[in-house]
């Protein structure tokens, strides 16, 4: 039986249902948190955080798929240091593929109309599989036999069953995705409704399951891009995938619950459950708020200053794994100023050390060599960075430490 276009409704909860819920208030709270973060960050600091968070986002998004590649292994792969174990090496390449797509999307600077278009969604899928290892393109059955091969950038051409959910038949996917995109990229969503619609779209994309594989990753990449395009300019300094992974069983259960058909006359007027969709959107907004709030707290100027001091003290005490050299106490002043403004002039950094110029320049070289500061030229300002050895002090609990 073919799937009618009506079967994906409601695309968003009705105004009546929203008026009786906390969803609009939560959307406004998320907007407020995002604006607060932007007020704390310079452009350079935001850029540093976005680059750093791509590793974290990749780790957590892949963890939801059951693939655990520790952040330090991902960073090793960035340096070209791959595991000799074929399975671990493929997982490293998978993480790099995810990060490459994050970078590609940001370079495109897409608006919501572009993000919610069939061509762009196909391009995200194609870009991911262009970088993914060959092993990920093979679809295997329970016996380990290859039954299909993923072609990046193509809708699935076979029918599937996902747990208890039976997604639409393959021959309806192209038309359903046209309707999906037309419904979510329109200008009808304003203010709080825009964020609620993005969260609803996350479920509806999963419900459609338009690709033979890669739907979860692509769906989260779409949501990432859409949240940024919807006005959450600080998105990228935090990521929703961290929260989804930390409550993965709830995430998957609510996705499944929102698959259900309408439960009587008090459950909206669409084919699918409105109550289930609202619970899912509520969870997504709560998760986004939690992750944005975590970043607001972590980037509080006084709080981060204390953690930078703790890192320097740990260096002086020899408690930082892999780092044998100590750092001068004045390093904390330099790093905090570099964070605060995104960069610091060399002359100012030298003055902050309180050392003779030759000794001060040696300290700055040490900070650069250890990845705590970076430069674009020998005379450029020094930019604040987040090397792996400083991460547990700068951002405790952000990612697992091994």
C-alpha positions as CSV (number, residue, x, y, z in Angstrom):
1,X,0.0,0.0,0.0
2,X,1.5,3.4,-0.9
3,X,2.0,6.0,1.7
4,X,-0.2,9.1,1.2
5,X,1.3,12.6,1.7
6,X,-1.3,13.0,4.5
7,X,0.3,10.3,6.5
8,X,3.2,12.5,7.8
9,X,0.9,15.0,9.4
10,X,0.9,16.9,11.7
11,X,4.2,18.6,10.6
12,X,4.1,20.7,13.8
13,X,1.8,20.7,16.8
14,X,-1.3,22.9,16.4
15,X,-1.5,26.4,17.8
16,X,-4.1,25.2,20.2
17,X,-1.9,22.4,21.6
18,X,1.1,24.7,21.8
19,X,-0.9,27.3,23.7
20,X,-1.6,24.7,26.4
21,X,2.1,23.6,26.6
22,X,5.4,24.9,27.8
23,X,7.1,24.5,24.3
24,X,6.9,28.2,23.3
25,X,8.4,29.2,26.6
26,X,11.2,26.7,26.2
27,X,12.0,27.9,22.7
28,X,12.2,31.5,24.0
29,X,14.5,30.3,26.8
30,X,16.8,28.6,24.3
31,X,16.9,31.8,22.2
32,X,17.9,33.8,25.4
33,X,20.6,31.3,26.3
34,X,22.1,31.5,22.8
35,X,22.1,35.3,22.9
36,X,23.8,35.2,26.3
37,X,26.5,33.0,24.9
38,X,27.1,35.2,21.9
39,X,27.5,38.1,24.4
40,X,30.3,36.2,26.0
41,X,32.3,35.3,22.9
42,X,34.5,37.1,20.5
43,X,34.5,35.9,16.9
44,X,37.9,34.3,17.3
45,X,36.9,32.5,20.5
46,X,33.6,31.3,18.9
47,X,35.7,30.0,15.9
48,X,38.1,28.1,18.2
49,X,35.1,26.6,20.1
50,X,33.4,25.5,16.9
51,X,36.5,23.8,15.6
52,X,37.0,22.1,19.0
53,X,33.3,21.1,19.3
54,X,33.3,19.3,15.9
55,X,35.3,16.5,17.6
56,X,32.9,16.4,20.5
57,X,29.8,16.5,18.2
58,X,31.3,13.7,16.0
59,X,32.0,11.6,19.1
60,X,28.5,11.9,20.5
61,X,26.6,11.6,17.2
62,X,28.4,8.4,16.4
63,X,28.0,7.1,19.9
64,X,24.2,7.3,19.4
65,X,24.8,4.9,16.5
66,X,26.6,2.5,18.8
67,X,30.1,3.5,17.5
68,X,32.4,4.6,20.2
69,X,35.5,6.3,19.1
70,X,37.1,8.2,21.9
71,X,38.0,11.9,21.3
72,X,41.7,11.3,21.7
73,X,41.5,8.7,18.9
74,X,39.6,11.1,16.7
75,X,42.3,13.7,17.3
76,X,45.0,11.2,16.6
77,X,43.3,10.5,13.2
78,X,43.3,14.2,12.5
79,X,47.1,14.0,12.9
80,X,47.2,11.0,10.5
81,X,47.8,8.6,13.4
82,X,45.4,5.7,12.6
83,X,44.9,2.5,14.6
84,X,46.5,-0.6,13.2
85,X,43.2,-2.4,14.0
86,X,41.0,-2.2,10.8
87,X,37.7,-1.8,12.8
88,X,39.1,1.0,15.0
89,X,40.6,2.6,11.9
90,X,37.2,2.6,10.1
91,X,35.6,4.2,13.2
92,X,38.3,6.9,13.2
93,X,37.6,7.6,9.5
94,X,33.8,7.7,10.2
95,X,34.4,10.4,12.8
96,X,36.6,12.4,10.4
97,X,33.8,12.1,7.8
98,X,31.3,13.5,10.2
99,X,33.6,16.4,11.0
100,X,34.3,17.1,7.3
101,X,30.5,17.4,6.7
102,X,30.2,19.8,9.7
103,X,32.9,22.0,8.2
104,X,31.4,21.7,4.7
105,X,27.9,22.8,5.9
106,X,29.3,25.7,7.8
107,X,31.2,26.9,4.7
108,X,28.0,26.8,2.7
109,X,26.3,29.2,5.2
110,X,22.9,27.8,4.3
111,X,19.6,29.4,5.3
112,X,16.6,27.4,6.3
113,X,15.2,27.3,2.8
114,X,18.4,25.7,1.6
115,X,18.7,23.3,4.5
116,X,15.2,22.0,4.0
117,X,15.6,21.3,0.3
118,X,15.9,17.8,-1.3
119,X,19.1,18.8,-3.1
120,X,20.9,20.0,0.1
121,X,19.8,16.9,2.1
122,X,21.1,14.7,-0.6
123,X,24.3,16.7,-0.7
124,X,24.9,16.1,3.0
125,X,24.4,12.4,2.6
126,X,26.7,12.4,-0.4
127,X,29.4,14.4,1.4
128,X,29.4,12.1,4.4
129,X,29.8,8.9,2.3
130,X,32.4,10.6,0.1
131,X,34.6,10.6,3.2
132,X,33.4,7.5,5.0
133,X,35.3,4.2,4.9
134,X,34.3,1.6,2.3
135,X,33.2,-0.8,5.0
136,X,30.4,1.7,6.0
137,X,28.9,1.5,2.6
138,X,28.1,-2.2,2.9
139,X,24.7,-3.2,4.4
140,X,24.8,-6.6,6.0
141,X,22.1,-8.9,7.3
142,X,22.0,-10.7,10.6
143,X,24.3,-13.4,9.1
144,X,26.9,-10.9,8.1
145,X,26.1,-11.2,4.4
146,X,26.3,-8.0,2.3
147,X,22.7,-7.4,1.0
148,X,23.0,-3.8,-0.2
149,X,25.5,-1.0,-0.8
150,X,25.0,2.6,0.1
151,X,25.3,5.1,-2.7
152,X,25.9,8.6,-1.3
153,X,23.3,11.2,-2.3
154,X,20.6,8.8,-3.4
155,X,17.2,8.1,-1.8
156,X,16.8,4.5,-0.8
157,X,15.4,2.2,-3.5
158,X,14.3,-0.6,-1.3
159,X,11.8,-1.0,1.6
160,X,13.0,-1.3,5.1
161,X,11.7,-2.1,8.6
162,X,13.2,-0.3,11.6
163,X,12.3,-2.1,14.8
164,X,8.6,-1.8,15.0
165,X,8.4,1.0,12.5
166,X,7.7,0.5,8.8
167,X,8.8,3.6,7.0
168,X,7.2,4.6,3.7
169,X,7.8,2.5,0.6
170,X,10.8,3.5,-1.4
171,X,8.9,4.5,-4.5
172,X,7.2,7.3,-2.4
173,X,10.3,8.7,-0.8
174,X,11.1,11.4,-3.4
175,X,7.6,12.9,-3.3
176,X,7.4,12.6,0.5
177,X,10.8,14.4,0.8
178,X,9.5,17.2,-1.5
179,X,6.5,17.6,0.8
180,X,8.7,17.4,3.9
181,X,11.0,20.1,2.7
182,X,8.1,22.3,1.5
183,X,6.5,22.1,4.9
184,X,9.6,23.0,7.0
185,X,11.4,25.5,4.8
186,X,8.4,27.8,4.4
187,X,8.2,31.3,6.0
188,X,5.2,30.4,8.0
189,X,7.2,29.7,11.2
190,X,8.2,32.7,13.2
191,X,9.7,33.2,16.6
192,X,9.3,30.3,19.0
193,X,7.4,28.3,16.3
194,X,10.6,28.2,14.2
195,X,12.6,26.2,16.8
196,X,9.7,24.0,17.6
197,X,9.3,23.2,13.9
198,X,13.0,22.2,13.6
199,X,12.6,19.8,16.5
200,X,9.5,18.3,14.9
201,X,11.3,18.0,11.6
202,X,14.0,15.9,13.3
203,X,11.4,13.3,14.1
204,X,9.6,13.4,10.8
205,X,12.9,12.9,8.9
206,X,13.6,9.8,11.1
207,X,10.1,8.6,10.4
208,X,10.6,8.9,6.6
209,X,14.0,7.1,6.8
210,X,14.8,8.4,3.3
211,X,18.2,6.7,3.0
212,X,19.2,3.1,3.1
213,X,21.7,4.0,5.8
214,X,23.0,7.2,7.5
215,X,19.6,8.6,8.4
216,X,20.5,9.3,12.1
217,X,23.8,11.1,11.3
218,X,22.2,13.1,8.5
219,X,19.2,13.9,10.6
220,X,21.4,15.3,13.4
221,X,23.5,17.3,10.9
222,X,20.3,18.8,9.4
223,X,19.1,19.8,12.9
224,X,22.6,21.2,13.8
225,X,22.5,23.4,10.6
226,X,18.9,24.4,11.1
227,X,19.3,25.5,14.7
228,X,22.2,27.8,13.6
229,X,20.3,29.1,10.6
230,X,17.2,29.8,12.8
231,X,19.1,32.4,14.8
232,X,21.0,30.4,17.4
233,X,24.3,32.0,16.4
234,X,26.2,30.4,19.3
235,X,25.3,26.9,18.0
236,X,28.6,25.3,17.3
237,X,30.0,26.3,20.6
238,X,27.6,23.6,22.0
239,X,25.9,20.7,20.4
240,X,22.6,18.9,21.0
241,X,24.2,15.5,20.2
242,X,26.0,15.4,23.5
243,X,22.7,15.6,25.3
244,X,21.0,13.1,23.0
245,X,23.8,10.6,23.6
246,X,23.8,11.0,27.3
247,X,20.0,10.2,27.3
248,X,20.1,7.9,24.3
249,X,17.5,5.4,25.6
250,X,15.0,8.3,26.2
251,X,15.8,9.8,22.8
252,X,15.2,6.6,20.9
253,X,12.1,5.8,23.0
254,X,10.5,9.2,22.3
255,X,11.4,8.9,18.6
256,X,9.6,5.6,18.5
257,X,6.6,6.9,20.5
258,X,6.1,9.7,18.1
259,X,5.8,7.2,15.3
260,X,2.5,6.1,16.6
261,X,-0.8,6.8,14.8
262,X,-3.2,9.4,16.2
263,X,-4.8,8.1,19.5
264,X,-8.4,9.3,19.2
265,X,-10.1,12.7,18.7
266,X,-8.1,14.3,21.5
267,X,-4.8,13.6,19.8
268,X,-4.7,16.3,17.1
269,X,-6.1,16.0,13.5
270,X,-3.3,14.4,11.6
271,X,-2.4,10.8,10.9
272,X,0.3,10.6,13.5
273,X,0.1,11.3,17.2
274,X,0.3,15.0,18.1
275,X,0.9,14.2,21.8
276,X,3.8,12.0,20.9
277,X,5.3,14.7,18.7
278,X,4.9,17.3,21.4
279,X,6.6,15.0,24.0
280,X,9.5,14.6,21.5
281,X,9.8,18.3,20.8
282,X,9.7,19.0,24.6
283,X,12.5,16.5,25.1
284,X,14.6,18.1,22.3
285,X,14.1,21.6,23.6
286,X,15.0,20.5,27.1
287,X,18.1,18.8,25.8
288,X,19.2,21.8,23.8
289,X,18.6,24.1,26.8
290,X,20.7,21.8,29.0
291,X,23.6,21.8,26.6
292,X,23.5,25.5,26.0
293,X,23.3,26.2,29.7
294,X,26.3,23.9,30.3
295,X,28.3,26.0,27.9
296,X,27.1,29.3,29.4
297,X,28.3,28.1,32.8
298,X,31.6,26.7,31.4
299,X,32.4,29.9,29.6
300,X,31.6,32.2,32.5
301,X,34.6,34.5,32.6
302,X,35.4,34.0,36.3
303,X,34.7,30.3,36.2
304,X,36.9,29.7,33.2
305,X,39.6,31.8,34.7
306,X,39.6,29.6,37.8
307,X,39.9,26.5,35.6
308,X,42.8,28.0,33.7
309,X,44.5,28.6,37.0
310,X,43.8,25.0,38.0
311,X,45.4,23.8,34.8
312,X,48.5,25.9,35.3
313,X,48.8,24.6,38.9
314,X,48.4,21.0,37.6
315,X,51.3,21.7,35.2
316,X,53.4,23.0,38.0
317,X,52.6,19.9,40.1
318,X,53.2,17.4,37.2
319,X,49.5,16.2,37.2
320,X,48.8,16.8,33.5
321,X,49.2,13.5,31.6
322,X,51.7,13.6,28.8
323,X,53.2,17.0,29.8
324,X,56.5,16.9,31.6
325,X,57.5,20.5,31.5
326,X,56.1,23.1,34.0
327,X,54.6,26.5,33.2
328,X,55.2,29.9,34.8
329,X,52.2,31.1,36.9
330,X,51.9,34.1,34.7
331,X,50.8,31.8,31.9
332,X,47.3,31.8,33.4
333,X,47.0,35.6,32.9
334,X,48.1,35.3,29.3
335,X,45.7,32.4,28.5
336,X,42.8,34.1,30.3
337,X,43.3,37.3,28.4
338,X,43.6,35.4,25.1
339,X,40.2,33.7,25.9
340,X,38.5,36.9,26.9
341,X,39.4,38.7,23.7
342,X,40.0,35.7,21.4
343,X,43.6,36.7,20.9
344,X,46.3,38.7,22.6
345,X,49.0,41.0,21.2
346,X,52.5,39.7,21.7
347,X,53.6,42.9,23.4
348,X,50.8,42.6,25.9
349,X,51.5,38.9,26.6
350,X,55.2,39.8,27.2
351,X,54.2,42.5,29.6
352,X,51.9,40.1,31.5
353,X,54.7,37.6,32.2
354,X,56.6,40.0,34.4
355,X,59.8,38.4,33.0
356,X,62.7,39.7,31.1
357,X,62.0,39.9,27.4
358,X,64.1,36.9,26.4
359,X,62.5,34.7,29.1
360,X,59.0,36.0,28.2
361,X,59.5,35.1,24.5
362,X,60.6,31.6,25.6
363,X,57.4,31.2,27.6
364,X,55.3,32.4,24.6
365,X,57.1,29.9,22.4
366,X,56.3,27.1,24.9
367,X,52.6,28.1,25.0
368,X,52.6,27.9,21.2
369,X,54.5,24.7,20.9
370,X,52.1,23.1,23.4
371,X,49.0,24.2,21.5
372,X,47.7,26.6,24.2
373,X,48.1,29.5,21.8
374,X,48.4,29.7,18.0
375,X,49.6,32.2,15.4
376,X,49.0,32.8,11.8
377,X,52.4,34.5,11.3
378,X,55.5,35.4,13.3
379,X,54.1,38.8,14.0
380,X,50.4,38.0,14.4
381,X,48.4,38.2,17.6
382,X,48.3,34.9,19.6
383,X,45.0,33.1,19.6
384,X,43.5,31.1,22.4
385,X,43.3,27.4,21.7
386,X,42.1,24.2,23.5
387,X,44.7,21.5,23.3
388,X,43.8,18.0,24.3
389,X,45.9,18.0,27.5
390,X,44.1,21.2,28.8
391,X,40.6,20.0,28.0
392,X,39.9,18.2,31.3
393,X,40.6,21.4,33.2
394,X,39.0,23.8,30.7
395,X,35.8,21.8,30.1
396,X,35.4,19.1,32.7
397,X,32.8,16.4,31.9
398,X,32.4,17.7,28.3
399,X,33.8,14.4,26.9
400,X,34.9,11.2,28.6
401,X,38.5,11.1,29.6
402,X,40.5,7.9,29.0
